[in-house]
Amino acid sequence: MPRGLTFTTASTGGRLHLALRWSRALLGDDDAAVLRELFTGHLAATGAPPHRTTP
C-alpha cells in the first residue's frame, strides 16, 4: 500500500487508463469522492467521455 497518493497511467487500445491509490491513513472515503469528482470534471473538460469501472 502506498504511503501517500499514487497516480498510474497507461494507454492501451487508444484509451487512457488512470489508477489512483492512496493510504487510508492519509485520505478517507470523503477524500476519495472529492478526487473522483475532480478527475471526472477535468476529463469532461477534455471532451472525452469518462469510462468508469467498478471493482
PyMOL Python script that loads the backbone (N, CA, C, O; Angstrom):
from pymol import cmd

cmd.read_pdbstr("""\
ATOM      1  N   MET A   1       0.844  -1.179   0.000  1.00  0.00           N
ATOM      2  CA  MET A   1       0.000   0.000   0.000  1.00  0.00           C
ATOM      3  C   MET A   1       0.886   1.238   0.000  1.00  0.00           C
ATOM      4  O   MET A   1       1.870   1.300   0.737  1.00  0.00           O
ATOM      5  N   PRO A   2       0.537   2.230  -0.831  1.00  0.00           N
ATOM      6  CA  PRO A   2       1.360   3.436  -0.870  1.00  0.00           C
ATOM      7  C   PRO A   2       1.282   4.221   0.443  1.00  0.00           C
ATOM      8  O   PRO A   2       0.317   4.103   1.199  1.00  0.00           O
ATOM      9  N   ARG A   3       2.292   5.003   0.688  1.00  0.00           N
ATOM     10  CA  ARG A   3       2.321   5.840   1.889  1.00  0.00           C
ATOM     11  C   ARG A   3       1.669   7.187   1.663  1.00  0.00           C
ATOM     12  O   ARG A   3       1.389   7.910   2.620  1.00  0.00           O
ATOM     13  N   GLY A   4       1.430   7.526   0.442  1.00  0.00           N
ATOM     14  CA  GLY A   4       0.832   8.813   0.098  1.00  0.00           C
ATOM     15  C   GLY A   4      -0.213   8.622  -0.972  1.00  0.00           C
ATOM     16  O   GLY A   4      -1.121   7.805  -0.826  1.00  0.00           O
ATOM     17  N   LEU A   5      -0.088   9.369  -2.043  1.00  0.00           N
ATOM     18  CA  LEU A   5      -1.006   9.316  -3.167  1.00  0.00           C
ATOM     19  C   LEU A   5      -0.211   8.929  -4.406  1.00  0.00           C
ATOM     20  O   LEU A   5       0.823   9.530  -4.698  1.00  0.00           O
ATOM     21  N   THR A   6      -0.695   7.924  -5.134  1.00  0.00           N
ATOM     22  CA  THR A   6      -0.005   7.432  -6.318  1.00  0.00           C
ATOM     23  C   THR A   6      -0.941   7.487  -7.520  1.00  0.00           C
ATOM     24  O   THR A   6      -2.086   7.040  -7.446  1.00  0.00           O
ATOM     25  N   PHE A   7      -0.443   8.040  -8.634  1.00  0.00           N
ATOM     26  CA  PHE A   7      -1.175   8.071  -9.892  1.00  0.00           C
ATOM     27  C   PHE A   7      -0.454   7.151 -10.867  1.00  0.00           C
ATOM     28  O   PHE A   7       0.767   7.216 -11.007  1.00  0.00           O
ATOM     29  N   THR A   8      -1.214   6.300 -11.536  1.00  0.00           N
ATOM     30  CA  THR A   8      -0.644   5.425 -12.550  1.00  0.00           C
ATOM     31  C   THR A   8      -1.454   5.593 -13.820  1.00  0.00           C
ATOM     32  O   THR A   8      -2.684   5.594 -13.781  1.00  0.00           O
ATOM     33  N   THR A   9      -0.776   5.733 -14.938  1.00  0.00           N
ATOM     34  CA  THR A   9      -1.478   5.855 -16.216  1.00  0.00           C
ATOM     35  C   THR A   9      -0.929   4.835 -17.202  1.00  0.00           C
ATOM     36  O   THR A   9       0.233   4.435 -17.134  1.00  0.00           O
ATOM     37  N   ALA A  10      -1.791   4.431 -18.112  1.00  0.00           N
ATOM     38  CA  ALA A  10      -1.388   3.531 -19.194  1.00  0.00           C
ATOM     39  C   ALA A  10      -2.298   3.820 -20.382  1.00  0.00           C
ATOM     40  O   ALA A  10      -3.463   4.176 -20.207  1.00  0.00           O
ATOM     41  N   SER A  11      -1.774   3.668 -21.562  1.00  0.00           N
ATOM     42  CA  SER A  11      -2.560   3.836 -22.766  1.00  0.00           C
ATOM     43  C   SER A  11      -2.575   2.509 -23.506  1.00  0.00           C
ATOM     44  O   SER A  11      -1.531   1.988 -23.899  1.00  0.00           O
ATOM     45  N   THR A  12      -3.768   1.976 -23.687  1.00  0.00           N
ATOM     46  CA  THR A  12      -3.924   0.723 -24.426  1.00  0.00           C
ATOM     47  C   THR A  12      -5.143   0.831 -25.324  1.00  0.00           C
ATOM     48  O   THR A  12      -6.179   1.354 -24.916  1.00  0.00           O
ATOM     49  N   GLY A  13      -5.020   0.349 -26.512  1.00  0.00           N
ATOM     50  CA  GLY A  13      -6.142   0.364 -27.438  1.00  0.00           C
ATOM     51  C   GLY A  13      -6.686   1.759 -27.706  1.00  0.00           C
ATOM     52  O   GLY A  13      -7.882   1.925 -27.948  1.00  0.00           O
ATOM     53  N   GLY A  14      -5.815   2.764 -27.663  1.00  0.00           N
ATOM     54  CA  GLY A  14      -6.245   4.122 -27.920  1.00  0.00           C
ATOM     55  C   GLY A  14      -6.987   4.775 -26.764  1.00  0.00           C
ATOM     56  O   GLY A  14      -7.564   5.851 -26.920  1.00  0.00           O
ATOM     57  N   ARG A  15      -6.974   4.123 -25.600  1.00  0.00           N
ATOM     58  CA  ARG A  15      -7.657   4.671 -24.427  1.00  0.00           C
ATOM     59  C   ARG A  15      -6.650   4.901 -23.308  1.00  0.00           C
ATOM     60  O   ARG A  15      -5.725   4.114 -23.107  1.00  0.00           O
ATOM     61  N   LEU A  16      -6.850   5.987 -22.596  1.00  0.00           N
ATOM     62  CA  LEU A  16      -6.002   6.305 -21.453  1.00  0.00           C
ATOM     63  C   LEU A  16      -6.653   5.750 -20.197  1.00  0.00           C
ATOM     64  O   LEU A  16      -7.836   5.983 -19.951  1.00  0.00           O
ATOM     65  N   HIS A  17      -5.888   5.022 -19.408  1.00  0.00           N
ATOM     66  CA  HIS A  17      -6.374   4.438 -18.159  1.00  0.00           C
ATOM     67  C   HIS A  17      -5.643   5.118 -17.008  1.00  0.00           C
ATOM     68  O   HIS A  17      -4.426   5.302 -17.051  1.00  0.00           O
ATOM     69  N   LEU A  18      -6.389   5.483 -15.997  1.00  0.00           N
ATOM     70  CA  LEU A  18      -5.835   6.157 -14.839  1.00  0.00           C
ATOM     71  C   LEU A  18      -6.213   5.383 -13.588  1.00  0.00           C
ATOM     72  O   LEU A  18      -7.374   5.021 -13.400  1.00  0.00           O
ATOM     73  N   ALA A  19      -5.241   5.132 -12.742  1.00  0.00           N
ATOM     74  CA  ALA A  19      -5.496   4.469 -11.457  1.00  0.00           C
ATOM     75  C   ALA A  19      -4.946   5.346 -10.343  1.00  0.00           C
ATOM     76  O   ALA A  19      -3.851   5.897 -10.449  1.00  0.00           O
ATOM     77  N   LEU A  20      -5.719   5.465  -9.280  1.00  0.00           N
ATOM     78  CA  LEU A  20      -5.309   6.210  -8.099  1.00  0.00           C
ATOM     79  C   LEU A  20      -5.232   5.247  -6.925  1.00  0.00           C
ATOM     80  O   LEU A  20      -6.127   4.425  -6.725  1.00  0.00           O
ATOM     81  N   ARG A  21      -4.171   5.353  -6.161  1.00  0.00           N
ATOM     82  CA  ARG A  21      -4.030   4.583  -4.925  1.00  0.00           C
ATOM     83  C   ARG A  21      -3.582   5.537  -3.844  1.00  0.00           C
ATOM     84  O   ARG A  21      -2.801   6.456  -4.095  1.00  0.00           O
ATOM     85  N   TRP A  22      -4.081   5.317  -2.631  1.00  0.00           N
ATOM     86  CA  TRP A  22      -3.701   6.192  -1.533  1.00  0.00           C
ATOM     87  C   TRP A  22      -3.734   5.441  -0.216  1.00  0.00           C
ATOM     88  O   TRP A  22      -4.349   4.383  -0.089  1.00  0.00           O
ATOM     89  N   SER A  23      -3.067   6.010   0.739  1.00  0.00           N
ATOM     90  CA  SER A  23      -3.035   5.459   2.085  1.00  0.00           C
ATOM     91  C   SER A  23      -4.298   5.883   2.820  1.00  0.00           C
ATOM     92  O   SER A  23      -4.642   7.065   2.832  1.00  0.00           O
ATOM     93  N   ARG A  24      -4.985   4.938   3.427  1.00  0.00           N
ATOM     94  CA  ARG A  24      -6.185   5.257   4.210  1.00  0.00           C
ATOM     95  C   ARG A  24      -5.836   6.109   5.429  1.00  0.00           C
ATOM     96  O   ARG A  24      -6.692   6.823   5.949  1.00  0.00           O
ATOM     97  N   ALA A  25      -4.601   6.041   5.881  1.00  0.00           N
ATOM     98  CA  ALA A  25      -4.172   6.897   6.989  1.00  0.00           C
ATOM     99  C   ALA A  25      -4.096   8.355   6.542  1.00  0.00           C
ATOM    100  O   ALA A  25      -4.199   9.268   7.362  1.00  0.00           O
ATOM    101  N   LEU A  26      -3.916   8.566   5.243  1.00  0.00           N
ATOM    102  CA  LEU A  26      -3.793   9.910   4.693  1.00  0.00           C
ATOM    103  C   LEU A  26      -5.124  10.446   4.180  1.00  0.00           C
ATOM    104  O   LEU A  26      -5.479  11.592   4.457  1.00  0.00           O
ATOM    105  N   LEU A  27      -5.867   9.625   3.432  1.00  0.00           N
ATOM    106  CA  LEU A  27      -7.114  10.061   2.805  1.00  0.00           C
ATOM    107  C   LEU A  27      -8.240   9.074   3.107  1.00  0.00           C
ATOM    108  O   LEU A  27      -8.044   7.861   3.021  1.00  0.00           O
ATOM    109  N   GLY A  28      -9.399   9.583   3.454  1.00  0.00           N
ATOM    110  CA  GLY A  28     -10.556   8.747   3.764  1.00  0.00           C
ATOM    111  C   GLY A  28     -11.515   8.663   2.586  1.00  0.00           C
ATOM    112  O   GLY A  28     -11.198   9.120   1.488  1.00  0.00           O
ATOM    113  N   ASP A  29     -12.695   8.076   2.815  1.00  0.00           N
ATOM    114  CA  ASP A  29     -13.690   7.887   1.768  1.00  0.00           C
ATOM    115  C   ASP A  29     -14.185   9.217   1.198  1.00  0.00           C
ATOM    116  O   ASP A  29     -14.390   9.333  -0.010  1.00  0.00           O
ATOM    117  N   ASP A  30     -14.378  10.212   2.049  1.00  0.00           N
ATOM    118  CA  ASP A  30     -14.827  11.523   1.565  1.00  0.00           C
ATOM    119  C   ASP A  30     -13.774  12.162   0.662  1.00  0.00           C
ATOM    120  O   ASP A  30     -14.106  12.817  -0.326  1.00  0.00           O
ATOM    121  N   ASP A  31     -12.512  11.966   1.010  1.00  0.00           N
ATOM    122  CA  ASP A  31     -11.419  12.483   0.174  1.00  0.00           C
ATOM    123  C   ASP A  31     -11.421  11.798  -1.188  1.00  0.00           C
ATOM    124  O   ASP A  31     -11.179  12.439  -2.212  1.00  0.00           O
ATOM    125  N   ALA A  32     -11.694  10.501  -1.198  1.00  0.00           N
ATOM    126  CA  ALA A  32     -11.748   9.749  -2.458  1.00  0.00           C
ATOM    127  C   ALA A  32     -12.860  10.289  -3.344  1.00  0.00           C
ATOM    128  O   ALA A  32     -12.687  10.395  -4.559  1.00  0.00           O
ATOM    129  N   ALA A  33     -13.991  10.629  -2.755  1.00  0.00           N
ATOM    130  CA  ALA A  33     -15.095  11.194  -3.529  1.00  0.00           C
ATOM    131  C   ALA A  33     -14.697  12.531  -4.137  1.00  0.00           C
ATOM    132  O   ALA A  33     -15.047  12.822  -5.281  1.00  0.00           O
ATOM    133  N   VAL A  34     -13.974  13.340  -3.388  1.00  0.00           N
ATOM    134  CA  VAL A  34     -13.505  14.632  -3.911  1.00  0.00           C
ATOM    135  C   VAL A  34     -12.545  14.409  -5.078  1.00  0.00           C
ATOM    136  O   VAL A  34     -12.651  15.086  -6.101  1.00  0.00           O
ATOM    137  N   LEU A  35     -11.615  13.472  -4.936  1.00  0.00           N
ATOM    138  CA  LEU A  35     -10.684  13.166  -6.033  1.00  0.00           C
ATOM    139  C   LEU A  35     -11.435  12.686  -7.268  1.00  0.00           C
ATOM    140  O   LEU A  35     -11.126  13.109  -8.383  1.00  0.00           O
ATOM    141  N   ARG A  36     -12.424  11.802  -7.082  1.00  0.00           N
ATOM    142  CA  ARG A  36     -13.215  11.285  -8.213  1.00  0.00           C
ATOM    143  C   ARG A  36     -13.897  12.437  -8.939  1.00  0.00           C
ATOM    144  O   ARG A  36     -13.842  12.509 -10.167  1.00  0.00           O
ATOM    145  N   GLU A  37     -14.535  13.336  -8.203  1.00  0.00           N
ATOM    146  CA  GLU A  37     -15.227  14.463  -8.832  1.00  0.00           C
ATOM    147  C   GLU A  37     -14.249  15.400  -9.538  1.00  0.00           C
ATOM    148  O   GLU A  37     -14.541  15.917 -10.616  1.00  0.00           O
ATOM    149  N   LEU A  38     -13.094  15.612  -8.923  1.00  0.00           N
ATOM    150  CA  LEU A  38     -12.074  16.443  -9.534  1.00  0.00           C
ATOM    151  C   LEU A  38     -11.629  15.869 -10.876  1.00  0.00           C
ATOM    152  O   LEU A  38     -11.564  16.590 -11.872  1.00  0.00           O
ATOM    153  N   PHE A  39     -11.324  14.573 -10.905  1.00  0.00           N
ATOM    154  CA  PHE A  39     -10.846  13.951 -12.135  1.00  0.00           C
ATOM    155  C   PHE A  39     -11.933  13.841 -13.182  1.00  0.00           C
ATOM    156  O   PHE A  39     -11.667  14.069 -14.362  1.00  0.00           O
ATOM    157  N   THR A  40     -13.158  13.496 -12.787  1.00  0.00           N
ATOM    158  CA  THR A  40     -14.220  13.404 -13.793  1.00  0.00           C
ATOM    159  C   THR A  40     -14.524  14.785 -14.379  1.00  0.00           C
ATOM    160  O   THR A  40     -14.834  14.904 -15.564  1.00  0.00           O
ATOM    161  N   GLY A  41     -14.436  15.821 -13.550  1.00  0.00           N
ATOM    162  CA  GLY A  41     -14.638  17.182 -14.062  1.00  0.00           C
ATOM    163  C   GLY A  41     -13.572  17.577 -15.060  1.00  0.00           C
ATOM    164  O   GLY A  41     -13.875  18.168 -16.096  1.00  0.00           O
ATOM    165  N   HIS A  42     -12.314  17.250 -14.753  1.00  0.00           N
ATOM    166  CA  HIS A  42     -11.222  17.574 -15.681  1.00  0.00           C
ATOM    167  C   HIS A  42     -11.307  16.737 -16.952  1.00  0.00           C
ATOM    168  O   HIS A  42     -11.031  17.242 -18.040  1.00  0.00           O
ATOM    169  N   LEU A  43     -11.683  15.471 -16.831  1.00  0.00           N
ATOM    170  CA  LEU A  43     -11.839  14.641 -18.027  1.00  0.00           C
ATOM    171  C   LEU A  43     -12.972  15.154 -18.900  1.00  0.00           C
ATOM    172  O   LEU A  43     -12.859  15.155 -20.125  1.00  0.00           O
ATOM    173  N   ALA A  44     -14.053  15.586 -18.284  1.00  0.00           N
ATOM    174  CA  ALA A  44     -15.179  16.131 -19.042  1.00  0.00           C
ATOM    175  C   ALA A  44     -14.750  17.379 -19.812  1.00  0.00           C
ATOM    176  O   ALA A  44     -15.233  17.626 -20.917  1.00  0.00           O
ATOM    177  N   ALA A  45     -13.848  18.158 -19.231  1.00  0.00           N
ATOM    178  CA  ALA A  45     -13.373  19.376 -19.890  1.00  0.00           C
ATOM    179  C   ALA A  45     -12.554  19.059 -21.148  1.00  0.00           C
ATOM    180  O   ALA A  45     -12.415  19.918 -22.020  1.00  0.00           O
ATOM    181  N   THR A  46     -12.017  17.851 -21.254  1.00  0.00           N
ATOM    182  CA  THR A  46     -11.246  17.472 -22.442  1.00  0.00           C
ATOM    183  C   THR A  46     -12.142  17.092 -23.603  1.00  0.00           C
ATOM    184  O   THR A  46     -11.687  17.028 -24.745  1.00  0.00           O
ATOM    185  N   GLY A  47     -13.416  16.838 -23.322  1.00  0.00           N
ATOM    186  CA  GLY A  47     -14.340  16.421 -24.370  1.00  0.00           C
ATOM    187  C   GLY A  47     -14.433  14.915 -24.525  1.00  0.00           C
ATOM    188  O   GLY A  47     -15.265  14.422 -25.286  1.00  0.00           O
ATOM    189  N   ALA A  48     -13.589  14.175 -23.811  1.00  0.00           N
ATOM    190  CA  ALA A  48     -13.629  12.716 -23.869  1.00  0.00           C
ATOM    191  C   ALA A  48     -14.563  12.201 -22.787  1.00  0.00           C
ATOM    192  O   ALA A  48     -14.443  12.607 -21.631  1.00  0.00           O
ATOM    193  N   PRO A  49     -15.491  11.318 -23.135  1.00  0.00           N
ATOM    194  CA  PRO A  49     -16.401  10.806 -22.093  1.00  0.00           C
ATOM    195  C   PRO A  49     -15.670   9.891 -21.120  1.00  0.00           C
ATOM    196  O   PRO A  49     -14.902   9.031 -21.551  1.00  0.00           O
ATOM    197  N   PRO A  50     -15.893  10.057 -19.798  1.00  0.00           N
ATOM    198  CA  PRO A  50     -15.242   9.174 -18.824  1.00  0.00           C
ATOM    199  C   PRO A  50     -15.847   7.785 -18.863  1.00  0.00           C
ATOM    200  O   PRO A  50     -17.044   7.629 -19.105  1.00  0.00           O
ATOM    201  N   HIS A  51     -15.033   6.792 -18.629  1.00  0.00           N
ATOM    202  CA  HIS A  51     -15.485   5.409 -18.564  1.00  0.00           C
ATOM    203  C   HIS A  51     -15.176   4.909 -17.166  1.00  0.00           C
ATOM    204  O   HIS A  51     -14.009   4.841 -16.779  1.00  0.00           O
ATOM    205  N   ARG A  52     -16.200   4.558 -16.400  1.00  0.00           N
ATOM    206  CA  ARG A  52     -15.987   4.104 -15.024  1.00  0.00           C
ATOM    207  C   ARG A  52     -16.088   2.597 -14.945  1.00  0.00           C
ATOM    208  O   ARG A  52     -16.979   1.984 -15.532  1.00  0.00           O
ATOM    209  N   THR A  53     -15.177   2.022 -14.224  1.00  0.00           N
ATOM    210  CA  THR A  53     -15.196   0.594 -13.955  1.00  0.00           C
ATOM    211  C   THR A  53     -15.261   0.411 -12.445  1.00  0.00           C
ATOM    212  O   THR A  53     -14.413   0.926 -11.717  1.00  0.00           O
ATOM    213  N   THR A  54     -16.259  -0.317 -11.979  1.00  0.00           N
ATOM    214  CA  THR A  54     -16.395  -0.578 -10.554  1.00  0.00           C
ATOM    215  C   THR A  54     -15.710  -1.892 -10.226  1.00  0.00           C
ATOM    216  O   THR A  54     -16.007  -2.918 -10.839  1.00  0.00           O
ATOM    217  N   PRO A  55     -14.785  -1.872  -9.255  1.00  0.00           N
ATOM    218  CA  PRO A  55     -14.085  -3.119  -8.915  1.00  0.00           C
ATOM    219  C   PRO A  55     -15.012  -4.144  -8.312  1.00  0.00           C
ATOM    220  O   PRO A  55     -14.577  -5.245  -7.972  1.00  0.00           O
TER     221      PRO A  55
END
""", "prot")
cmd.dss("prot")
cmd.show_as("cartoon", "prot")
cmd.util.cbc("prot")
cmd.orient("prot")
